[in-house]
């Protein structure tokens, strides 16, 4: 049996956590989307039958698509046709003073066309919804619907005219079959073809829009998974550093080590429930920072002084969790620790227009060769890019009197847009 190597608490351990978390979350996200049937079946429904997430065909309502807008468009086209056929009669009616009769005949002819259009619309739309959904069978079914619905419309018109007494006698069947019916069948067929092309174009656009929405949702979930992975790197990185300090302090001063461990436990009681949160506020982050610096003060004594200056008006501003704390940890570890006299750490926040500016300044040793490329800073830059895009940035600069100032620029809650 082959034994897999067990990951140890080495510098590679945070990267191991990130790989495992990202792989697991990515697999879960993709599996969830595939199980819901929202990735590929939407596109297949463009020319095929409507398919649900479980792969079964979804039955459309018989008259789906027969909207007031469609009825209005058809009525407008029929009225334009009647008006065009009676323009010449209008000139004669004007000359003889028979405009009232002309208008009456115009609307009577328009009403008869509407009567004919009713079975045509119902027959074609019902066939479009219940019949074949793609290929030659669909066009054959629509052609048959246009033929028979036009016959039904013509017969309905004749029945209505006779019942209203608007015609005497009747036109010969030969004239109906060779003159009237082909005209209306052709008109119905042309409208059906136009409607079918419009339907296909609308379905394609809707399918592309759904696919784009699904892609955006998938990317957002994957980005959230990456953020969790990056945050998982920071947590063990911070804990390992702190526990190493506790062990080192126990070797030199047992009482100081016990005091630091007690403060660390108090800090973790507050910090651990918040580490997995997607967002926090400046007020809650400032509490964590003060607790962290109090832990460090036990170890460093008079070599560490600090101030946390967060205006009351900004304390409710949402910020990414643990990001500001990582900068404070870097200031203590890389700025004050190498200095024999220690130094001062100041955490501040201010607002510049639609931008929230957070700064961590120290009076330590300043930049050293190769500074600025550690795990903590790399994760901050990656999280800023994933969550805020170009709206978030991290700047590092040496102070004139020594030390470094790390500045975070984030969009305020009112101006926040996500990458």
C-alpha positions in Angstrom: 0.0 0.0 0.0 1.3 3.4 -1.0 1.3 6.0 1.8 0.6 9.6 1.0 2.8 12.1 2.6 1.2 13.9 5.5 1.4 17.7 5.3 3.5 19.1 8.2 3.5 22.6 9.7 6.0 24.0 7.3 6.0 27.3 5.3 4.3 25.2 2.5 1.4 24.4 4.8 -0.7 27.5 4.0 -0.3 26.8 0.2 -1.5 23.3 0.8 -4.6 24.6 2.6 -5.3 27.0 -0.3 -5.0 24.3 -2.9 -7.3 21.9 -1.1 -9.8 24.6 -0.3 -9.9 26.0 -3.9 -10.1 22.5 -5.5 -12.9 21.4 -3.2 -14.9 24.6 -3.5 -14.5 24.7 -7.3 -15.6 21.1 -7.7 -18.7 21.8 -5.4 -19.6 24.9 -7.4 -19.3 23.2 -10.8 -21.2 20.1 -9.6 -24.0 22.3 -8.2 -24.4 24.2 -11.5 -24.4 21.0 -13.5 -27.0 19.4 -11.2 -29.2 22.4 -11.6 -28.9 22.1 -15.4 -28.0 25.8 -15.9 -24.8 25.5 -17.9 -25.5 23.8 -21.2 -29.2 22.9 -21.4 -30.1 26.6 -21.8 -28.3 26.8 -25.1 -29.7 23.6 -26.3 -33.2 24.9 -25.9 -32.6 27.6 -28.5 -33.8 25.4 -31.4 -34.9 22.3 -29.5 -37.8 21.7 -27.1 -37.8 23.5 -23.9 -35.9 21.5 -21.3 -35.9 21.8 -17.6 -33.0 21.4 -15.2 -33.8 17.7 -14.7 -33.7 17.0 -18.5 -37.5 16.5 -18.9 -39.5 18.5 -21.5 -41.4 21.4 -20.1 -45.0 21.8 -21.6 -45.7 25.3 -22.8 -49.2 26.9 -22.4 -51.2 26.5 -25.5 -51.5 30.2 -26.3 -48.2 31.3 -24.8 -47.1 34.3 -26.9 -50.6 35.6 -27.7 -49.9 38.9 -25.9 -51.7 42.2 -26.2 -48.7 43.5 -28.1 -49.0 40.7 -30.7 -52.7 41.4 -31.1 -52.1 45.1 -31.5 -49.4 44.6 -34.2 -51.7 42.3 -36.2 -54.6 44.7 -35.9 -52.4 47.5 -37.1 -51.2 45.5 -40.1 -54.8 44.6 -41.0 -56.0 48.2 -40.7 -53.2 49.4 -42.9 -54.2 46.8 -45.5 -57.8 47.8 -45.5 -56.9 51.5 -45.7 -54.6 50.9 -48.6 -57.3 49.0 -50.5 -59.8 51.8 -50.0 -57.7 54.9 -50.8 -59.1 55.2 -54.4 -62.6 54.8 -53.1 -61.9 57.7 -50.7 -61.4 60.1 -53.6 -64.8 59.1 -55.1 -66.5 59.3 -51.8 -65.1 62.8 -51.2 -66.4 64.0 -54.6 -69.9 62.7 -53.9 -70.1 63.6 -50.3 -70.2 60.0 -49.1 -67.4 60.1 -46.5 -69.7 58.7 -43.7 -70.5 55.7 -45.8 -66.8 55.3 -46.7 -65.8 55.3 -43.0 -68.6 52.8 -42.2 -67.5 50.4 -45.0 -63.8 50.8 -43.9 -64.4 49.8 -40.4 -66.8 47.0 -41.5 -64.1 45.5 -43.7 -61.5 45.9 -40.9 -63.9 44.1 -38.5 -64.3 41.2 -40.9 -60.5 40.9 -41.2 -60.2 40.8 -37.5 -62.8 38.0 -37.4 -60.7 36.1 -39.9 -57.5 36.7 -37.9 -58.8 35.2 -34.7 -58.6 31.5 -35.8 -55.4 32.2 -37.7 -53.7 33.5 -34.6 -55.0 30.8 -32.4 -54.2 28.0 -34.8 -50.7 29.1 -35.7 -49.7 30.0 -32.1 -51.1 26.8 -30.6 -49.2 24.8 -33.3 -46.0 26.7 -32.5 -46.3 25.9 -28.8 -47.5 22.3 -28.9 -46.1 21.0 -32.2 -42.5 20.2 -33.2 -40.0 22.7 -31.9 -37.2 22.5 -34.6 -36.2 21.4 -38.1 -38.4 20.5 -41.1 -41.3 19.0 -39.0 -41.8 22.4 -37.3 -42.0 24.3 -40.6 -44.3 21.6 -42.0 -46.6 21.9 -39.0 -46.7 25.7 -39.2 -47.4 25.6 -42.9 -50.3 23.2 -42.3 -51.6 25.4 -39.5 -51.4 28.5 -41.8 -53.4 26.7 -44.5 -56.1 25.2 -42.3 -56.5 28.2 -40.0 -56.9 30.5 -43.1 -59.7 28.2 -44.3 -61.3 28.4 -40.8 -60.9 32.2 -40.8 -62.6 32.5 -44.2 -65.5 30.3 -43.2 -65.9 32.2 -39.9 -66.0 35.4 -41.9 -68.7 34.1 -44.2 -70.8 32.9 -41.3 -70.6 36.2 -39.5 -71.4 38.2 -42.7 -74.5 36.0 -43.3 -75.7 36.2 -39.7 -75.4 40.0 -39.8 -77.1 40.2 -43.1 -74.2 42.3 -44.6 -74.2 40.1 -47.8 -77.0 38.6 -49.9 -76.5 35.3 -51.5 -72.9 34.1 -51.6 -69.8 34.0 -53.7 -69.3 30.9 -55.8 -67.1 28.3 -54.2 -64.7 28.4 -57.1 -64.1 32.1 -56.5 -63.6 31.5 -52.8 -61.0 28.7 -53.5 -59.2 30.4 -56.3 -59.2 34.0 -55.3 -60.1 34.8 -51.7 -58.6 31.9 -49.9 -55.1 32.0 -51.5 -54.8 35.7 -50.7 -55.5 35.1 -47.0 -53.5 31.9 -46.8 -50.5 33.7 -48.3 -50.9 36.6 -45.9 -51.1 34.2 -43.0 -48.1 32.3 -44.2 -46.0 35.5 -44.5 -47.0 36.6 -41.0 -46.1 33.1 -39.7 -42.7 33.2 -41.3 -41.9 36.6 -39.9 -43.1 35.6 -36.4 -41.0 32.4 -36.6 -37.8 34.3 -37.4 -38.6 36.8 -34.7 -39.1 33.9 -32.2 -35.9 32.2 -33.1 -34.0 35.5 -32.8 -35.6 36.3 -29.4 -34.9 32.7 -28.2 -31.2 33.0 -29.2 -30.9 36.4 -27.4 -32.6 35.0 -24.3 -30.4 31.9 -24.3 -27.3 34.1 -24.6 -28.5 36.3 -21.8 -29.1 33.3 -19.5 -25.8 31.9 -20.3 -24.1 35.2 -19.5 -25.9 35.4 -16.2 -24.9 31.9 -15.3 -21.3 32.6 -16.3 -21.3 35.7 -14.1 -22.8 33.8 -11.2 -20.2 31.0 -11.6 -17.3 33.5 -11.8 -18.6 35.2 -8.7 -18.8 32.0 -6.7 -15.4 31.0 -7.9 -14.0 34.4 -6.8 -15.6 33.9 -3.4 -13.9 30.5 -3.2 -10.6 32.0 -4.1 -11.0 34.7 -1.4 -11.7 32.0 1.2 -8.6 30.2 0.0 -6.5 33.3 0.4 -7.9 34.0 3.8 -7.1 30.4 4.8 -3.5 31.2 4.0 -3.4 34.2 6.3 -5.0 32.5 9.3 -2.5 29.7 9.9 0.3 32.2 8.9 -0.8 34.5 11.7 -1.4 31.7 14.2 2.0 30.0 13.6 3.8 33.3 14.1 2.0 34.1 17.4 2.5 30.6 18.8 6.2 30.7 17.9 6.4 34.0 19.9 4.7 32.3 22.9 7.1 29.4 22.8 10.1 31.8 22.6 8.8 33.9 25.5 8.3 30.8 27.6 12.0 30.0 27.2 13.0 33.4 28.6 10.3 34.3 31.1 7.7 31.8 32.2 5.4 34.4 33.8 5.5 36.6 30.7 4.8 33.6 28.5 1.8 32.6 30.6 0.5 36.2 30.5 0.9 36.3 26.7 -0.8 32.9 26.3 -3.7 34.2 28.4 -4.0 37.3 26.2 -3.8 35.2 23.1 -6.6 33.0 24.3 -8.7 36.1 25.0 -7.9 37.4 21.5 -8.7 34.1 19.8 -12.1 34.0 21.5 -12.9 37.2 19.7 -11.1 36.6 16.5 -11.8 33.1 15.4 -15.6 33.5 15.0 -14.9 36.4 12.6 -12.1 34.9 10.5 -14.5 33.2 8.1 -16.8 36.1 7.7 -17.1 37.6 4.2 -16.9 41.1 5.5 -16.6 43.0 8.7 -16.6 46.6 9.8 -13.8 49.0 10.8 -15.1 49.0 14.4 -14.8 45.2 14.7 -11.5 45.2 12.9 -10.1 47.9 15.3 -11.1 45.7 18.2 -9.1 42.8 16.8 -6.1 45.0 16.1 -6.1 46.4 19.7 -6.3 42.8 21.1 -3.5 41.7 18.8 -1.3 44.6 19.8 -2.0 44.0 23.5 -0.7 40.4 23.0 2.4 41.7 21.3 2.9 44.2 24.1 3.3 41.4 26.6 6.2 40.1 24.5 7.8 43.4 23.6 7.1 45.4 26.7 8.1 49.0 26.4 9.5 48.4 22.9 5.9 48.6 21.5 3.5 51.5 21.7 0.5 51.9 19.6 -2.6 54.0 18.8 -5.7 53.1 16.9 -7.4 56.3 15.4 -10.7 55.3 13.8 -13.2 58.2 13.6 -16.7 57.4 14.9 -18.2 58.3 11.5 -16.2 55.6 9.7 -16.5 52.7 12.2 -19.6 51.2 10.5 -17.8 51.1 7.1 -17.5 47.5 5.7 -14.0 46.3 5.1 -12.5 42.9 4.1 -11.8 40.9 7.3 -8.2 40.4 8.6 -6.7 42.7 5.9 -5.8 45.6 8.1 -4.7 43.2 10.9 -2.2 41.7 8.4 -0.6 45.1 7.8 -0.3 45.6 11.6 1.3 42.2 12.0 3.8 43.1 9.3 4.6 46.4 10.9 5.4 44.6 14.2 7.3 41.7 12.7 9.3 43.5 10.0 9.4 47.0 11.4 9.7 47.0 15.1 11.1 43.5 15.9 14.5 44.1 14.2 14.9 47.4 16.0 16.5 47.3 19.4 14.5 50.2 20.7 11.2 49.0 19.1 8.9 51.7 18.0 5.4 53.1 17.6 2.5 51.7 15.4 -0.4 54.0 14.4 -3.5 52.7 12.7 -5.7 55.4 11.1 -8.6 55.8 8.8 -10.0 58.7 6.8 -12.3 59.4 3.9 -11.3 61.0 0.6 -14.4 61.5 -1.5 -15.7 58.0 -2.4 -12.5 56.4 -1.2 -11.8 54.9 2.2 -8.1 55.3 3.2 -6.7 53.0 5.8 -3.1 53.4 7.0 -0.7 51.5 9.2 2.5 53.5 10.0 5.4 52.4 12.1 8.7 53.9 13.3 10.7 50.7 12.8 13.7 49.9 10.5 11.9 50.6 7.2 12.2 48.7 4.0 14.8 46.0 3.7 16.0 44.4 0.5 13.3 42.1 -0.8 10.6 43.6 1.4 7.0 43.8 0.2 6.8 40.3 -1.3 5.7 38.2 1.7 2.7 35.9 1.9 0.6 38.4 3.8 1.1 41.3 1.4 0.7 39.1 -1.6 -2.6 37.9 -0.3 -3.8 41.4 0.4 -3.0 42.4 -3.2 -4.7 39.3 -4.6 -7.8 39.8 -2.4 -8.0 43.5 -3.4 -7.8 42.5 -7.1 -10.5 39.8 -6.8 -12.9 41.8 -4.7 -12.5 45.4 -5.9 -10.6 45.3 -9.2 -9.0 48.6 -9.9 -10.9 50.3 -7.1 -8.7 48.7 -4.4 -4.9 49.2 -4.0 -2.1 48.8 -1.5 0.8 51.3 -1.3 4.0 50.9 0.7 6.3 53.9 1.4 9.2 54.7 3.7 8.7 57.4 6.2 11.0 60.4 6.3 11.9 59.8 9.9 12.1 56.0 9.6 9.7 53.2 9.3 7.1 52.3 6.7 3.5 53.5 6.0 1.2 50.9 4.4 -1.9 52.5 2.8 -5.0 50.7 1.8 -7.5 52.5 -0.6 -10.9 50.9 -0.8 -14.2 52.1 -2.2 -16.8 53.2 0.3 -20.0 51.3 0.8 -21.9 53.7 -1.4 -19.4 53.6 -4.2 -18.5 49.9 -4.1 -18.7 47.9 -7.3 -17.2 44.4 -7.5 -14.8 43.2 -10.2 
